[in-house]
Amino acid sequence: MMMPIVMLIVILVVLRLVFIAEPFRRLWWYRGELPGSSHPDTALEILEWRYAKGEITRDQYSQMRADLEESRR
């Protein structure tokens, strides 16, 4: 008689853990990488991503890119 109740509790706990992990999985997919991936994003990749999303203007992008290229020298 106790066995079905225990199984139900275990199933509910597992489902709860899956739903807790879901937002983190979406965040990893949004960034296009999984934790522990081979390399972190470079500053230029982040800059290009921000420009593509419309977070910065073309002038800001051009200035920041020039600054990054200058700092590489």
N, C-alpha and C positions, 0 to 999 in steps of 0.2 A: 504494500500500500504506500509506503514512503518512497519507493523507487520512482514512480511517475512524477511526484512532486520535486524530488531532487533533480531529475532530468529536466524538468521545466525550468527550475531555477538556473541550472547550468546553461541552458539554451538562452535564457533571458540575459544572463551575464555576458555571454559571448556576443549576442546581438548588441548589447550596450557598448561593449568595447569596439565593435566594428563602427558604430555610429559616432563614437568619440574620435576615432582615427580618421574618419572621412574628411574633415576640413583640412587636416595636415596633408593628406594624399592630394587633395585638390591644389593646395599651395605648392607642393613639389611639382606637379604637372604644369601649373601656371608658369613657373619659372623655367620649365623645360629641362629640369634636371632632378635627380634624386640626391638625397643627402650622401655625402661621401663621393660625389662624382669626381672625375679625373682632374678637373681644373676649376678654379673659381672664375667668375666673370671678370674680364679686364675692364678698366675704366672706360675704354673706347666702346666696348660692347654695351656697357650700361648707358653710356651717352647715346648711342644709336637707338637703343631700346626706348629711352625716354623721348627722343625725338619722334620715333615711329608712333608712340602712344599719344603724342600731342602735348606732352607735359612741358616742353620747351619750344620756343620759336626757332625759326631758321637762323636768325641772327645769333641767338644764344648758342645754338648748336655749333655754328661756324666759329664763334669766339672760343667756346670750350674745347672744340677739336684742335684749334690752333694752339691753345695753351697746352693741351696734352702732348701734341707733337713736339712742341718746343721743349717740354720737360723731359722728353725721351733723349734728346741730344746731349 
